[in-house]
């Protein structure tokens, strides 16, 4: 990549407002604790043995500071390895995903994505990594705010794309680890300006309001409107998300007789804790993180923004780093909070004891005009238990294997690893029929996928063969 290509990423962004940093970390000292309403300690779930310690945060840069009320947006990479620690072990054999989706047969036939362009959105990339360097045709790097120096996750996503469609040109769009909806849209717009055929984003974005989340999804939808197939990971929050209705009590009940929701099943855990609470009314709720102790349980982090007036954001966020211990979440209801409020709690890095798989997707996967991808266990054929679902409890549009060995990130699990297989398959389809619309490509991928009780398993060979046939329009219609 020459200097001219590198400089394209900086053009037109220097005048944008500076982003508000959101990957906030607390250095917690338990000698002093926060004051909080009393939570019934007996409601703490019993000890359980779930996944091992997190191997997730090594792909993120963490910034020290205080919890901020005015958060623009937060992205997390979808690599939930603490949830599948038994699979992610030293010396484990990775999945041959290219073979699993039958893209290897296409390669033998000379179908390798030549003359197709694939855009990859991520926090940051190592464009000089040997696994992708000779395919990188352009590299955008956001000029706003702090940019992460961690590149393994997103470089691995690009690497899987090149394995699936080895002759496609790569265009990398690094948005940093705290993009605003505006800076995210700028990156997507840059990719569209490069005339890419497919965009893949393996991130999940948490924003302070539903409206801000919608702006993230809207950026993907505009790309689709301009003829670009947009593929995204569904997310890995099926066992890190709880949804329920406020019951009018002082403390929200996560289950009958339980006003607390333990991290990691009540097992000892440590490291980064990121929590997001959303609701759909003008009511006021507070979010607390407690540590279980022999005596009175101390509050180690809290988010208690007063939600009043027209500018209430209906969100509370906790982002902390904690030492080894047992931790649980409590949600406090203010007196003016209305009954029947719909609440949603996300835990980015730890499983929750009480969970709701339905509704565990966030932007941009919540858009109906993108292709959402779930992670598949290639050996069993089952969708991974952590793959997020939409609000109706429906599985992602298609699934693809994870557990692939990569140069950039080692063994790569999660929907992040699955999404680039689908993006690569879409690129191979476009290489056979460049006139197909994004909707037609999605329909083709779904129609040719192997339908099972566990979801639609992507089949690149069948999709490309269908795209190459004379009756492809009859197969997918004239969708726009």
C-alpha positions in Angstrom: 0.0 0.0 0.0 1.5 3.3 -1.0 1.2 6.6 0.8 -1.6 7.8 -1.4 -3.7 4.9 -0.4 -3.0 5.4 3.3 -3.8 9.1 3.1 -7.3 8.4 1.7 -8.4 7.4 5.1 -7.6 10.7 6.6 -9.2 12.9 4.0 -12.3 14.7 5.0 -12.4 13.7 8.6 -10.2 16.2 10.4 -13.0 18.7 11.0 -15.3 16.2 12.7 -16.1 16.7 16.4 -13.8 14.8 18.7 -15.3 11.5 19.9 -16.2 10.9 23.5 -14.1 8.0 24.8 -16.1 5.2 26.2 -13.8 2.2 26.9 -13.6 3.4 30.5 -11.9 1.5 33.2 -12.1 1.9 37.0 -9.2 1.0 39.2 -11.2 -0.3 42.1 -10.0 0.0 45.6 -12.2 -1.8 48.0 -11.1 0.1 51.1 -13.9 2.6 50.3 -17.2 1.7 48.6 -20.1 3.5 47.0 -23.3 4.1 49.0 -26.3 2.3 47.6 -29.8 1.1 48.5 -29.9 -2.2 50.3 -30.2 -5.2 48.1 -31.5 -8.4 49.5 -28.3 -10.6 49.8 -30.3 -13.8 50.0 -31.3 -13.4 46.4 -27.8 -14.0 45.3 -27.8 -17.1 43.0 -25.9 -20.1 44.3 -22.4 -21.0 43.1 -22.3 -22.7 39.7 -19.4 -23.7 37.4 -19.6 -22.1 34.0 -16.8 -21.2 31.6 -13.2 -20.3 32.5 -11.5 -17.0 32.9 -11.9 -14.5 30.0 -9.5 -14.6 27.1 -11.4 -11.8 25.5 -9.8 -8.6 26.7 -6.4 -9.2 25.2 -7.8 -7.9 21.9 -8.9 -4.6 23.5 -7.1 -1.5 24.7 -8.5 -0.2 28.0 -8.5 3.4 29.0 -8.5 4.5 32.6 -11.0 7.1 33.8 -14.4 7.6 35.4 -17.7 6.4 34.2 -19.1 9.0 31.8 -22.7 9.8 31.4 -22.5 11.2 27.9 -21.3 8.2 26.0 -21.4 8.3 22.2 -21.0 4.6 21.2 -19.1 1.6 22.2 -18.0 -1.4 20.1 -17.0 -4.8 21.3 -15.4 -7.4 19.1 -17.3 -10.6 19.0 -14.9 -13.2 20.2 -16.5 -14.8 23.3 -13.8 -17.2 24.2 -14.5 -17.3 28.0 -17.8 -18.8 27.1 -16.2 -21.7 25.3 -13.0 -22.2 27.2 -13.2 -25.9 26.8 -13.0 -25.5 23.0 -10.3 -22.9 23.1 -7.3 -24.8 24.5 -3.7 -25.0 23.6 -3.1 -27.3 20.7 -6.7 -27.5 19.7 -7.3 -28.2 16.1 -9.2 -25.4 14.2 -12.0 -25.8 11.8 -11.2 -25.8 8.0 -14.0 -23.3 7.4 -13.3 -22.9 3.7 -13.7 -26.7 3.2 -16.8 -26.7 5.5 -18.6 -24.2 3.3 -17.3 -25.9 0.1 -15.5 -22.8 -1.1 -12.4 -25.0 -1.7 -14.2 -26.6 -4.6 -14.9 -23.2 -6.1 -11.2 -22.4 -5.8 -10.3 -25.6 -7.7 -12.6 -24.4 -10.5 -10.8 -21.1 -10.7 -13.6 -19.1 -8.9 -11.6 -17.0 -6.4 -13.2 -13.6 -6.4 -11.1 -11.9 -9.0 -12.3 -8.3 -9.8 -14.4 -8.2 -6.6 -13.9 -5.7 -3.8 -14.6 -6.5 -0.1 -14.7 -3.9 2.6 -13.9 -4.8 6.2 -15.0 -2.5 9.1 -13.2 -2.9 12.4 -11.4 -1.1 15.2 -7.9 -1.3 13.7 -6.0 -3.5 11.3 -2.4 -4.6 10.7 -2.4 -4.1 6.9 1.1 -5.4 6.7 0.3 -8.8 8.2 1.5 -11.4 5.7 -1.9 -13.1 5.7 -3.6 -10.1 4.0 -0.9 -7.6 2.9 -0.8 -8.6 -0.8 -4.7 -8.1 -1.0 -5.0 -4.8 0.7 -5.9 -2.1 -1.9 -7.0 0.7 0.5 -6.9 1.5 4.2 -9.0 4.1 6.0 -8.2 5.1 9.6 -10.5 7.4 11.5 -9.0 10.6 12.6 -11.3 11.2 15.6 -10.4 10.5 19.2 -8.4 7.6 20.4 -7.5 4.7 18.1 -6.7 1.3 19.4 -3.4 -0.3 18.7 -4.9 -3.7 19.0 -5.3 -5.2 15.6 -5.5 -9.0 16.0 -9.3 -9.4 15.9 -10.0 -7.3 12.9 -7.0 -8.5 10.9 -8.2 -12.1 11.5 -11.6 -11.1 10.1 -9.9 -9.8 7.0 -7.7 -13.0 6.9 -10.8 -15.2 6.8 -12.2 -13.1 3.9 -9.0 -13.7 1.9 -9.1 -17.4 2.6 -12.7 -17.6 1.3 -12.2 -15.3 -1.7 -8.4 -15.2 -2.2 -8.3 -12.9 -5.2 -10.7 -10.2 -4.0 -9.3 -6.8 -3.2 -9.5 -5.8 0.5 -10.4 -2.3 1.7 -9.9 -1.9 5.4 -11.9 0.7 7.4 -10.6 1.2 10.9 -13.0 3.2 13.1 -11.1 3.0 16.4 -12.6 1.4 19.5 -15.0 4.2 20.4 -16.6 5.3 17.1 -19.5 7.8 17.1 -22.5 7.0 14.8 -21.2 9.8 12.6 -17.6 8.5 12.4 -18.9 5.0 11.8 -21.0 6.3 8.9 -18.0 8.1 7.5 -16.1 4.9 7.4 -18.9 3.0 5.7 -19.3 5.8 3.2 -15.6 5.7 2.4 -16.0 2.0 1.6 -18.9 2.7 -0.7 -16.9 5.4 -2.4 -14.3 2.7 -3.2 -17.0 0.8 -5.1 -16.8 -2.3 -2.9 -19.2 -5.1 -3.6 -19.5 -6.4 -0.1 -18.9 -5.0 3.4 -18.4 -7.1 6.5 -18.4 -5.8 10.1 -17.7 -8.3 12.9 -18.4 -5.8 15.7 -21.4 -5.0 18.0 -22.1 -1.4 18.9 -23.7 -0.2 22.1 -25.0 3.4 22.1 -26.6 5.6 24.8 -30.0 5.6 23.1 -32.0 3.5 20.7 -31.8 6.4 18.3 -28.0 6.3 18.3 -28.2 2.5 17.7 -30.5 3.2 14.8 -28.0 5.6 13.3 -25.4 2.8 13.2 -27.9 0.5 11.5 -28.8 3.3 9.1 -25.2 3.6 7.9 -25.3 -0.1 6.9 -28.7 0.4 5.2 -27.5 3.3 3.1 -24.7 1.1 1.8 -27.2 -1.5 0.9 -29.3 1.1 -0.9 -26.2 1.9 -3.0 -25.9 -1.8 -4.1 -23.4 -3.1 -1.4 -24.0 -6.4 0.3 -23.7 -5.7 4.0 -22.8 -8.7 6.2 -22.4 -8.5 10.0 -21.9 -10.9 12.9 -25.0 -11.5 14.9 -23.1 -11.1 18.2 -22.3 -13.4 21.0 -24.8 -12.2 23.7 -27.4 -15.0 23.9 -26.0 -15.9 27.3 -24.9 -12.4 28.2 -28.3 -10.7 27.8 -31.3 -10.5 30.1 -34.7 -9.0 29.2 -37.7 -8.5 31.4 -40.5 -6.3 32.5 -40.2 -4.0 35.6 -42.6 -5.2 38.3 -42.8 -2.0 40.2 -40.7 -3.3 43.1 -37.8 -1.4 44.5 -35.3 -3.8 43.0 -36.0 -5.4 39.7 -36.4 -9.2 39.8 -34.3 -11.2 37.3 -36.2 -14.4 38.2 -38.7 -15.3 40.9 -37.2 -14.4 44.3 -33.9 -13.2 42.8 -33.0 -9.5 42.7 -29.5 -10.1 41.6 -27.9 -11.6 38.4 -24.5 -13.1 39.0 -21.6 -12.9 36.6 -20.0 -16.1 35.4 -22.8 -18.1 37.2 -21.6 -17.0 40.6 -18.1 -18.4 40.0 -14.9 -16.4 40.8 -14.0 -14.1 38.0 -11.9 -11.0 37.4 -10.9 -8.5 34.7 -13.1 -6.2 32.7 -16.8 -5.9 33.4 -18.9 -4.0 30.9 -22.7 -3.7 31.6 -25.3 -1.8 29.6 -28.9 -1.4 30.8 -31.6 -0.1 28.4 -35.3 0.5 28.8 -38.1 1.9 26.8 -39.8 4.6 29.0 -39.1 7.9 30.7 -38.7 6.0 34.0 -35.5 6.2 36.1 -33.3 3.1 36.9 -29.9 2.7 38.4 -27.3 0.0 37.7 -25.1 -1.5 40.4 -22.2 -4.0 40.4 -21.7 -5.7 43.8 -19.0 -8.0 45.1 -20.0 -10.9 47.2 -18.2 -10.9 50.6 -18.7 -12.7 54.0 -20.2 -9.5 55.4 -22.2 -6.7 53.8 -21.7 -6.8 50.0 -20.0 -3.6 48.8 -20.9 -1.7 45.6 -17.8 -1.7 43.5 -19.2 0.3 40.5 -22.5 2.0 39.7 -24.3 4.1 37.1 -26.9 6.4 38.6 -27.5 9.1 36.0 -30.7 11.0 36.8 -33.2 10.3 34.0 -35.4 13.3 33.9 -36.6 15.8 31.3 -36.7 15.4 27.5 -33.0 14.5 27.2 -33.2 11.4 29.3 -31.2 8.7 27.6 -32.8 5.6 29.2 -29.5 3.9 29.6 -27.0 3.2 32.4 -23.5 1.9 31.8 -20.9 0.4 34.0 -17.3 -0.3 32.7 -14.9 -1.5 35.3 -11.8 -3.7 35.9 -12.2 -5.9 39.0 -9.9 -8.3 40.9 -10.8 -11.9 41.6 -14.1 -12.3 43.3 -17.8 -13.1 42.9 -19.8 -10.3 41.4 -23.5 -9.7 40.7 -25.7 -7.0 39.2 -28.6 -5.2 40.7 -31.1 -2.8 39.1 -32.7 -0.2 41.4 -36.1 1.3 40.6 -36.9 4.9 41.5 -40.3 5.8 43.0 -41.4 7.5 39.8 -40.6 4.5 37.6 -43.6 3.1 35.8 -44.6 -0.6 35.9 -44.4 -2.7 32.7 -41.2 -1.0 31.5 -39.2 -3.3 29.2 -35.6 -3.7 30.4 -32.6 -5.1 28.6 -29.3 -5.8 30.3 -26.1 -6.7 28.4 -22.9 -8.0 29.9 -20.1 -7.7 27.2 -17.5 -9.9 28.8 -19.2 -12.3 31.2 -22.1 -14.7 31.0 -25.1 -13.9 33.2 -26.9 -16.4 35.4 -30.4 -15.3 34.2 -30.4 -14.8 30.5 -32.8 -14.1 27.6 -31.5 -15.1 24.1 -34.3 -13.3 22.3 -33.4 -9.7 21.6 -29.7 -10.2 22.2 -28.6 -8.6 18.9 -27.4 -4.9 18.8 -26.6 -2.6 15.9 -26.0 -3.1 13.1 -27.3 -6.7 13.3 -30.7 -5.4 14.3 -31.3 -4.1 10.8 -33.5 -6.2 8.5 -31.4 -5.1 5.5 -28.1 -6.7 6.5 -27.2 -10.3 6.5 -26.7 -11.5 10.1 -24.4 -14.5 10.7 -24.4 -16.9 13.6 -21.5 -19.2 14.6 -21.7 -22.9 13.8 -20.0 -25.8 15.5 -18.7 -27.5 12.3 -18.4 -30.9 14.1 -21.9 -31.1 15.6 -23.7 -28.9 13.1 -25.3 -27.0 15.9 -25.4 -23.2 16.2 -23.3 -22.0 19.1 -25.3 -21.3 22.2 -23.9 -17.8 22.5 -25.1 -16.7 19.0 -27.4 -13.8 19.4 -31.0 -13.9 18.3 -33.4 -11.1 17.2 -36.3 -9.9 19.3 -38.6 -12.7 18.2 -36.1 -15.3 19.2 -35.3 -16.1 15.6 -31.8 -17.4 14.7 -29.5 -15.3 12.5 -30.1 -15.3 8.7 -27.4 -17.8 8.0 -24.7 -19.6 10.0 -21.0 -20.3 9.2 -18.3 -22.2 11.1 -16.0 -20.7 13.7 -13.0 -22.1 15.5 -10.7 -21.4 12.6 -6.9 -21.1 12.9 -5.6 -17.7 11.9 -2.2 -16.2 11.6 -3.4 -12.9 13.2 -5.3 -14.2 16.2 -4.7 -17.9 16.7 -7.8 -20.0 17.1 -10.7 -17.7 16.2 -14.2 -18.4 17.7 -17.4 -16.5 17.8 -19.7 -14.9 15.2 -16.8 -12.6 14.3 -15.1 -15.7 12.8 -18.2 -16.8 11.0 -19.3 -13.5 9.4 -16.3 -13.2 7.0 -17.0 -16.7 5.5 -20.4 -15.4 4.5 -19.0 -12.1 3.2 -16.5 -14.1 1.2 -19.2 -16.3 -0.2 -21.2 -13.2 -1.1 -18.2 -11.9 -2.9 -17.8 -15.2 -4.9 -21.5 -14.9 -5.8 -21.0 -11.3 -7.0 -18.0 -12.5 -9.1 -20.4 -14.7 -11.1 -23.2 -12.2 -11.4 -22.3 -8.6 -10.5 -25.8 -7.4 -11.3 -27.5 -9.1 -8.4 -28.8 -6.7 -5.8 -28.0 -7.0 -2.1 -31.4 -8.4 -1.4 -31.0 -11.0 -4.2 -27.6 -12.1 -2.9 -29.1 -12.6 0.6 -32.0 -14.6 -0.8 -29.6 -16.7 -2.9 -27.4 -17.4 0.1 -30.4 -18.4 2.2 -32.1 -20.4 -0.5 -28.9 -22.5 -1.2 -27.9 -22.9 2.5 -28.3 -26.3 4.0 -31.5 -26.0 6.0 -31.4 -27.8 9.3 -33.3 -27.6 12.6 -30.3 -25.6 13.8 -30.4 -22.9 11.2 -29.3 -22.3 7.6 -25.7 -23.4 7.1 -23.9 -21.4 4.3 -22.9 -23.4 1.2 -20.7 -21.2 -1.0 -20.6 -23.8 -3.8 -24.3 -24.1 -4.1 -24.8 -20.4 -4.0 -22.3 -19.7 -6.7 -23.7 -22.5 -8.9 -27.1 -21.0 -8.5 -25.8 -17.5 -9.4 -24.1 -19.0 -12.5 -27.3 -20.6 -13.7 -29.6 -19.1 -16.4 -32.6 -19.1 -14.1 -31.0 -17.3 -11.2 -33.6 -14.5 -11.4 -36.4 -17.0 -11.1 -34.6 -18.5 -8.1 -34.4 -15.2 -6.1 -36.8 -12.9 -7.9 -36.3 -9.3 -8.7 -35.7 -8.1 -5.2 -34.0 -4.7 -4.7 
